[in-house]
Amino acid sequence: MPLLLLKVQGRPIHLGWLVTLRSLPAFFTRLSSDDSLARPENECLLRNLRMLGVDLKMARKRQPGVLRKSVTNEHGLVRFLQDKGASQAMIASIISRFPRSITRTEDHLKERWSLWRSIFQSDSEIISILHRSPESFFRSSDNDNLEMNIVFLSSIGIEAKDLHRLLTTAPRTFSNSVELNRQMVEFLEDVCISLGGAHPNQFAKAIISRNAYILIRSTKRVKANIEFLQVSLKLSDSELLNLLQGHGAEILDLSHENLKRNFSTLQDKLLMLGCGENDTRRLILTYSQVLFVSPARISNKLDCLTKAGIQVKQILHKPKVLDFSVENLRWRLNELSKIDYDFGKSGINILDTSRKRFEAKLEKLSACEE
């Protein structure tokens, strides 16, 4: 049988090289991509952006490829946002921080704005959000997907105020396919059913309402965290159900490794301070936010409070004092020491107040000492 040959650029090659040739499309794709990156910046675009007051240094750092595009819509974007009430400075800031905004067509902008206005009450509210976080509005170019996600989330009972929070806090939720978001919702409903819950839809809704990031996490992470909480805290199904649909919903947002590390550190620290497993359990059930505090910070805060003469049992009964920074706690404790404040007699409620209320209370106590 004669040997079959192919010709590439006029030169014969053996068919045995076909395996190698299969990789050529990917090779040429990479070349094309490299050529795009090597393309010089669009000088006309740069002039336009300078005139608008855009920070080109920031734009290059954020999305450099945009400055090489031959077709953009910076003037259309400016007109559109000005009509909605944005100032020149706001628009320049938006483009500087999210240059891809100038690639959106006017039809796209109108359609997307209409979808956002179905959730937000005014144009000025949307402008404020764009100025604070342009990514939330411009990140995705798929308006159909945004609309389908709004319809889907509304259909499961997510209210406008929660859609508002999802759009501003976790905009990637609306970049997900509807099917991906549906998978998380169905997973949460299955969790509820497995724990003996009677209202899976309400359970899923409660978690999404409390945890804005849940829909951009993987079901694998959420499942691992749920199982860890039940085993580590020795929770019954009903206790776990109540925790998850309450303030514990936020725990599901932690990476599994961070959850395990923070839990272990907290338990070890409380053990050193004379507490048992039940104390750790009670603290997390009443104040799950403690699991978001890094090991070093929780240790420093507990040391700061106990060295000031505060009993660990007092902290466990008023755990929100751990919300404050170590610096804030030290300042408050120092001010209270000047008037010989007795935590044993008067408790630690004074520490769990706003700065304004703390200073007012301190002034009142100081007057009584005189």
C-alpha positions in Angstrom: 0.0 0.0 0.0 1.5 3.4 -0.9 2.3 5.7 1.9 -0.2 8.5 2.2 1.1 12.0 2.5 -0.4 15.4 3.1 1.1 18.7 2.0 1.4 21.6 4.4 2.8 24.8 2.9 3.9 22.8 -0.1 5.9 20.3 1.9 4.8 16.6 2.3 4.3 15.2 5.8 3.5 11.7 7.0 0.0 10.9 8.2 1.4 9.8 11.5 1.7 13.5 12.3 -2.1 13.9 12.2 -2.2 13.6 16.0 0.1 16.6 16.2 -2.0 18.5 13.6 -5.1 18.1 15.7 -3.5 20.6 18.1 -3.0 23.2 15.4 -6.5 24.9 15.9 -5.6 25.5 19.6 -2.2 26.7 18.5 -3.6 29.2 16.0 -6.2 30.3 18.6 -3.4 31.1 21.0 -1.6 33.0 18.3 -4.7 35.0 17.5 -5.1 35.8 21.2 -1.5 36.9 21.4 -1.9 39.1 18.4 -4.9 40.7 20.0 -2.9 41.4 23.1 0.0 42.8 21.0 -2.4 45.1 19.1 -1.6 48.8 19.9 -4.0 50.9 21.9 -6.6 52.8 20.0 -5.3 56.4 20.1 -8.6 57.9 19.2 -10.3 56.0 22.1 -7.5 57.2 24.5 -8.1 60.8 23.5 -11.8 60.4 24.0 -11.3 58.9 27.4 -8.8 61.5 28.5 -11.4 64.2 27.6 -13.9 62.4 29.7 -11.5 62.5 32.7 -11.0 58.7 32.7 -8.0 57.4 34.8 -6.2 55.6 32.0 -3.6 54.1 34.4 -6.4 52.5 36.4 -8.3 51.4 33.2 -5.1 49.7 31.9 -4.7 47.9 35.2 -8.3 46.7 35.3 -9.2 45.7 31.7 -6.3 46.6 29.3 -7.8 44.8 26.3 -10.7 47.4 26.1 -8.2 50.1 25.2 -7.2 48.2 22.1 -10.7 47.8 20.7 -11.5 49.5 17.4 -15.2 49.9 18.1 -16.5 51.2 21.4 -19.5 53.2 22.7 -18.0 55.7 25.2 -20.0 58.6 23.9 -23.3 56.6 23.9 -22.6 55.5 27.5 -21.9 59.0 28.6 -25.2 60.3 27.1 -27.1 57.4 28.5 -25.8 57.8 32.1 -26.1 61.6 32.0 -29.8 61.3 31.0 -30.2 59.1 34.1 -28.7 61.7 36.3 -25.0 60.7 36.5 -22.4 63.5 36.8 -19.3 63.6 34.6 -17.1 62.7 37.5 -19.3 59.6 38.3 -19.1 58.5 34.7 -15.4 58.9 34.5 -15.0 56.9 37.7 -17.3 54.1 36.4 -15.3 53.8 33.2 -11.9 53.9 35.0 -12.9 51.1 37.3 -14.8 49.0 34.7 -13.6 49.9 31.2 -15.8 47.2 29.6 -18.7 49.4 30.3 -17.9 51.3 27.1 -18.4 48.2 25.0 -22.2 48.0 25.7 -24.5 49.2 23.0 -27.3 51.7 23.7 -29.9 49.1 23.1 -28.2 46.8 25.6 -28.0 49.6 28.1 -31.7 50.5 27.7 -32.8 46.9 28.1 -30.6 46.3 31.1 -31.7 49.5 32.8 -35.4 48.5 32.3 -34.7 45.1 34.0 -33.0 46.9 37.0 -35.8 49.4 37.3 -38.2 46.4 37.8 -36.4 46.0 41.1 -35.1 49.4 42.1 -37.4 52.3 42.9 -35.6 55.1 41.1 -32.9 56.0 38.5 -30.9 57.8 41.2 -30.7 54.6 43.2 -29.3 52.7 40.3 -26.8 55.5 39.5 -25.6 55.4 43.2 -25.0 51.6 42.9 -23.2 51.9 39.6 -20.9 54.6 41.1 -20.2 52.3 44.1 -19.9 49.1 42.2 -20.0 49.3 38.3 -19.3 45.6 38.0 -22.7 44.8 39.4 -24.4 46.4 36.4 -21.8 45.9 33.6 -20.2 42.6 34.4 -22.6 40.4 32.4 -23.7 41.3 28.8 -26.5 38.7 28.8 -29.7 40.5 29.4 -31.8 37.5 28.6 -30.1 35.5 31.3 -30.6 38.4 33.8 -34.3 38.5 33.0 -34.7 34.7 33.3 -33.0 34.7 36.7 -35.1 37.6 38.0 -38.3 35.7 36.9 -37.0 32.4 38.4 -36.0 33.9 41.8 -39.2 35.9 42.0 -41.1 32.6 41.3 -39.7 31.0 44.4 -40.7 33.9 46.6 -37.6 36.0 46.7 -38.8 39.5 47.3 -37.7 42.8 45.6 -35.6 43.9 48.6 -33.7 40.6 48.5 -33.3 40.8 44.7 -32.0 44.3 45.3 -29.4 42.9 47.7 -28.4 40.1 45.4 -27.8 42.4 42.5 -25.7 44.8 44.5 -23.9 42.4 46.8 -23.5 39.2 44.7 -24.1 40.2 41.0 -22.5 37.0 39.8 -25.7 35.3 40.9 -27.3 36.8 37.7 -24.4 35.7 35.6 -25.1 32.1 36.5 -27.3 30.1 34.2 -30.9 29.7 35.6 -30.2 26.0 35.7 -27.2 26.5 38.0 -29.3 28.6 40.4 -32.1 26.1 40.2 -29.7 23.3 41.2 -28.8 25.2 44.4 -32.4 25.9 45.3 -33.4 22.3 44.8 -30.4 21.2 46.8 -31.5 23.4 49.7 -35.0 22.1 49.4 -33.7 18.5 49.6 -31.7 19.4 52.7 -34.8 20.7 54.4 -36.7 17.5 53.5 -33.9 15.3 54.7 -33.9 17.1 58.1 -37.6 16.6 58.5 -38.7 20.1 57.4 -42.2 20.6 56.2 -41.7 23.7 54.1 -38.7 23.2 51.7 -39.5 26.2 49.6 -39.6 28.5 52.6 -36.3 27.0 53.9 -34.5 27.7 50.6 -36.0 31.2 50.5 -34.9 31.9 54.1 -31.3 30.9 53.4 -31.1 32.9 50.1 -32.6 36.0 51.9 -30.0 35.7 54.7 -27.0 34.7 52.7 -26.6 36.8 49.5 -23.6 34.7 48.3 -25.2 31.3 48.6 -26.1 31.0 44.9 -22.5 31.6 43.8 -21.2 28.9 46.0 -21.0 25.2 45.1 -23.4 22.7 46.5 -20.3 20.6 47.4 -19.1 23.3 49.8 -22.5 23.9 51.3 -23.1 20.2 51.8 -19.7 19.8 53.5 -20.4 22.7 55.8 -23.8 21.4 56.8 -22.5 18.0 57.6 -19.6 19.5 59.6 -21.9 21.6 61.7 -24.2 18.8 62.5 -21.4 16.4 63.6 -19.2 19.0 65.4 -22.0 20.6 67.3 -23.9 17.3 67.8 -27.1 18.8 66.6 -30.4 17.1 66.1 -32.1 17.5 62.7 -34.5 20.0 64.1 -31.7 22.0 65.7 -29.7 22.1 62.5 -32.8 23.1 60.6 -33.4 26.0 62.9 -29.8 27.1 62.8 -29.6 27.0 59.0 -32.8 29.0 58.3 -31.8 31.5 61.0 -28.6 33.4 61.5 -26.5 30.2 60.8 -27.3 30.6 57.1 -24.3 32.8 56.7 -21.9 30.0 58.0 -22.6 28.2 54.7 -20.7 30.9 52.9 -17.3 30.0 54.6 -14.9 27.8 52.8 -14.9 24.4 54.4 -11.3 24.6 55.5 -11.8 28.0 57.1 -14.9 26.7 58.9 -13.0 23.8 60.3 -10.0 25.9 61.3 -12.1 28.7 63.0 -14.2 26.2 64.8 -11.2 24.2 66.1 -9.4 27.4 67.2 -12.5 28.7 69.0 -13.1 25.5 70.8 -9.4 25.2 71.9 -9.3 28.8 73.1 -12.5 28.4 75.1 -11.2 25.1 76.6 -8.1 27.0 77.8 -10.4 29.5 79.5 -12.2 26.8 81.4 -15.2 26.2 79.0 -16.5 22.9 77.8 -17.9 21.6 74.5 -21.4 22.7 75.5 -20.2 26.3 75.9 -18.8 26.3 72.4 -22.0 24.8 71.1 -24.1 27.3 72.9 -22.0 30.2 71.7 -22.3 29.2 68.0 -26.0 28.5 68.2 -26.6 32.0 69.6 -23.9 33.9 67.8 -22.8 32.0 64.7 -20.9 35.1 63.4 -18.1 34.2 65.7 -17.0 31.5 63.2 -16.2 34.3 60.7 -13.5 35.7 63.0 -10.0 34.6 62.2 -8.1 32.5 64.8 -5.7 35.3 65.7 -8.4 37.9 66.1 -10.7 35.8 68.2 -7.8 34.8 70.5 -6.7 38.5 70.9 -10.3 39.7 71.6 -10.9 37.0 74.3 -7.5 37.7 75.9 -8.2 41.5 75.9 -11.5 41.0 77.7 -10.4 38.4 80.2 -7.2 40.3 81.2 -9.5 43.2 82.0 -11.2 41.1 84.6 -14.2 40.0 82.6 -15.3 36.4 83.1 -15.6 34.2 80.1 -19.1 33.3 81.1 -20.0 36.9 80.8 -18.7 37.0 77.3 -20.7 33.9 76.4 -23.9 35.5 77.6 -23.1 38.8 75.7 -21.1 37.5 72.7 -21.8 40.6 70.5 -18.9 42.3 72.4 -16.7 40.3 70.0 -18.0 42.3 67.1 -15.7 45.2 68.2 -12.1 45.4 67.1 -9.3 44.8 69.7 -8.3 48.4 69.5 -11.9 49.6 70.2 -12.2 47.2 73.1 -8.9 48.3 74.6 -9.9 51.9 74.4 -13.2 51.2 76.1 -11.7 49.1 78.8 -9.0 51.7 79.5 -11.7 54.4 79.8 -13.7 52.2 82.2 -10.6 51.4 84.3 -10.2 55.1 85.0 -13.5 55.2 86.9 -12.8 51.8 88.5 -15.7 50.2 86.7 -16.6 46.8 88.2 -17.6 44.2 85.6 -18.5 41.7 88.3 -21.1 44.0 89.8 -22.2 46.0 86.7 -21.9 43.5 83.9 -20.5 44.0 80.4 -23.6 45.5 78.7 -21.8 48.8 78.5 -19.3 47.4 76.1 -22.0 46.3 73.6 -23.2 49.8 72.6 -22.5 52.3 69.9 -19.6 54.7 70.6 -22.0 57.6 71.1 -24.0 55.7 73.7 -20.8 54.4 75.4 -19.5 57.9 75.7 -22.8 59.2 77.1 -22.9 56.3 79.7 -19.2 56.9 80.6 -19.9 60.6 81.1 -22.8 59.8 83.4 -20.8 57.3 85.4 -17.9 59.7 85.7 -20.2 62.4 87.1 -21.4 60.0 89.7 -17.8 59.3 90.8 -17.2 62.9 91.5 
